[in-house]
Every structure is written in structure tokens, then in C-alpha cells.
Amino acid sequence: MPSGVSLLLILVFLFAIAFDYINGFHDTANAIATSVSTRALRPDHAILMSATANFLGALTGTAVAKTISSGIADTPGGSAGQIIVVAALVGAIAWNIITWRLGIPSSSSHALIGGLLGAVLAAAGTGAYKWEGIWGKVIFPLVTSPVLGLLLGFLLMVLLMNLFQRAQPRRLHERFRLAASAISLGTAGGGWRIIKTMGQRVVKLDPIHGFAAETTAAAVILTASHFGMPVSTTHVISSAIMGVGASDRLSAVRWGVAGNIIVAWVLTIPASGLVALVAWQVLSRVL
């Protein structure tokens, strides 16, 4: 029979693997939605490309991981810290499953941050929070990144349409299918509910829209990641899609669907935090 510490380590490992798997099909849906919905890539090719790039990305950048692990709260070591990790993962997994079932794109990274904050609140109170890190590297990019995605997507799409206003639509779409294929890199899995929401229900995308949205998202995400800000891929690509859609006409965007997505963004951190808080209360008594 394993000791309490070894059992906790096993739980941390199992829940981390489960979170990674669920995070995979969430992020795949976000990363490949424009490519699949515009037929720039076949779904299986898009998933393979996305999976490969996500694996390589995890090996080459650690700034965001450092922010989440040590930049937003002081966590104890040993078994107490392991219980906090498990509770945080439970909160993030629960929220990801709920939003996936509803077909709403949500942020796995912010769900994990919310889970961590909820578990730390239960274990040590708000005194353990690093407020400077929370405001500077979580709240600030959480608010500004979707705004940047919306505005930059809109502006880039307007620029592209003016540059190619005399091009034949069919030839233009073919050219941008090659371009979209080159930059549509992300994660692994296959969340078709979310792909349908991102690529069809928010706005109808053509290849040039997909190119503009993916280019905008890549620029914002790479810049934020360089500074260790856990910007949500979901938030940025969703807002970029809204921005490129609105460049044609505002009514092209289904704002009711967009509103539901934004509500989910607002609820992500508190909802996953609440689940994590309850999970910590249970785990700390059982383990």
C-alpha cells in the first residue's frame, strides 16, 4: 500500500495527464478552427501539424509556466502543496469539460490559474497571493489581449481587402489556403464542438479571414509569451475571428454567440476556482 505522499504524487501525475489531454482538444479546436472551416487543411493534417508544433513549443518556452507555478501565489511544499495542485487540476478539468460539452471556447490556462487561486485560498487565504503578479500577468493581459485581437484582426483584414480588392475571389482564396496552412500551428486532439463554434457559428470564414485571424493571434500570443504573460489562445483567436468578421460588416458576426463566449471567459477563473476550493476541502480531509 503506497504511503500518503506517494499516493498524492500518483494523483498529481494522473490529474496532470488528464488536464493535458483535455487541454489538447480544447487548444486543437482553437488552433485549427480557421484552417478546417475554410478547408485550408484536412482535419487530420491540421491535428498532426498542431500536435507537433505544440510539443515543440512546450520544449522551447517556459516563461508562462514560471508565471503560473510561482508568479501568482506562494504555495507550500510537501503534501500540502501536492493537495493544492490536485485541487487546482480538478477545478480546471471540471470547467474545461463543462465548456467543451457546451461547445464554448474557453481558456485552459485561465482555468488552471483559477483552480490554483481557489485551492490556495482554501489552504492559506488571500495572504498567499502575489497580487502584483496576478494583476500584471493575469488580469491585465486577460482584459487587453482580446481587445488587441479584435482591433488588430479588423485592421489587418481591412488592409488585406484593400491590397487585394482587384484579385479574383477564387484565386485569392487558393493563395491564402497555402498561407493559412503555413501558420496554423497549435495543439493536439479534436474538439469538434468548439471548432464548429469558432469556424461557423461566430462568423462564416473564408481563407483570407483565416489568414488574418491566425496572423493576428500568433503576433499577440508570441509577444505575450515572451514576457511570461499567460494569454489565452482561446481569447485571442476568438476575438481576432470577431474582428476579421466585423471588417466586412458588423452584422456578419453573430454577436449573441460571441456574447456567450465572453460570459464564459469572465466566469472561467471564479468557476474553476470555486470547484478547486471545494476539491481542496475534500482532499485535505481524505488524504
TALIN-V190313 format. One record per backbone hydrogen bond with DSSP energy under -1.0 kcal/mol. NH is the residue of the N-H (numbers start at 0). CO is the residue of the C=O. If there is no record, write none. Layout:
BEGIN
NH CO
NH CO
END
This chain:
BEGIN
6 2
7 3
8 4
9 5
10 6
11 7
12 8
13 9
14 10
15 11
16 12
17 13
18 14
19 15
20 16
21 17
22 18
23 19
24 20
25 21
26 22
27 23
28 24
29 25
30 26
31 27
32 28
35 31
36 32
37 33
38 35
39 34
40 34
45 41
46 42
47 43
48 44
49 45
50 46
51 47
52 48
53 49
54 50
55 51
56 52
57 53
59 55
60 56
65 61
66 62
67 63
68 64
69 65
70 66
73 127
80 76
81 77
82 78
83 79
84 80
85 81
86 82
87 83
88 84
89 85
90 86
91 87
92 88
93 89
94 90
95 91
96 92
97 93
98 94
99 95
100 96
101 97
102 99
103 98
110 106
111 107
112 108
113 109
114 110
115 111
116 112
117 113
118 114
119 115
120 116
121 117
122 118
123 119
124 119
127 124
128 125
129 71
133 129
134 130
135 131
136 132
137 133
138 133
139 134
141 137
142 138
143 139
144 140
147 143
148 144
149 145
150 146
151 147
152 148
153 149
154 150
155 151
156 152
157 153
158 154
159 155
160 156
161 157
162 158
163 159
166 163
171 167
172 168
173 169
174 170
175 171
176 172
177 173
178 174
179 175
180 176
181 177
182 178
183 179
184 182
191 189
194 190
195 191
196 192
197 193
198 194
199 195
200 195
201 196
209 205
210 206
211 207
212 208
213 209
214 210
215 211
216 212
217 213
218 214
219 215
220 216
221 217
222 218
223 219
224 220
225 221
227 224
228 223
230 228
235 231
236 232
237 233
238 234
239 235
240 236
241 237
242 238
243 239
244 240
245 241
247 244
248 244
251 248
252 249
253 201
254 252
257 253
258 254
259 255
260 256
261 257
262 258
263 259
264 260
265 261
266 262
267 263
270 266
271 267
272 268
273 269
274 270
275 271
276 272
277 273
278 274
279 275
280 276
281 277
282 278
283 279
285 281
286 282
END
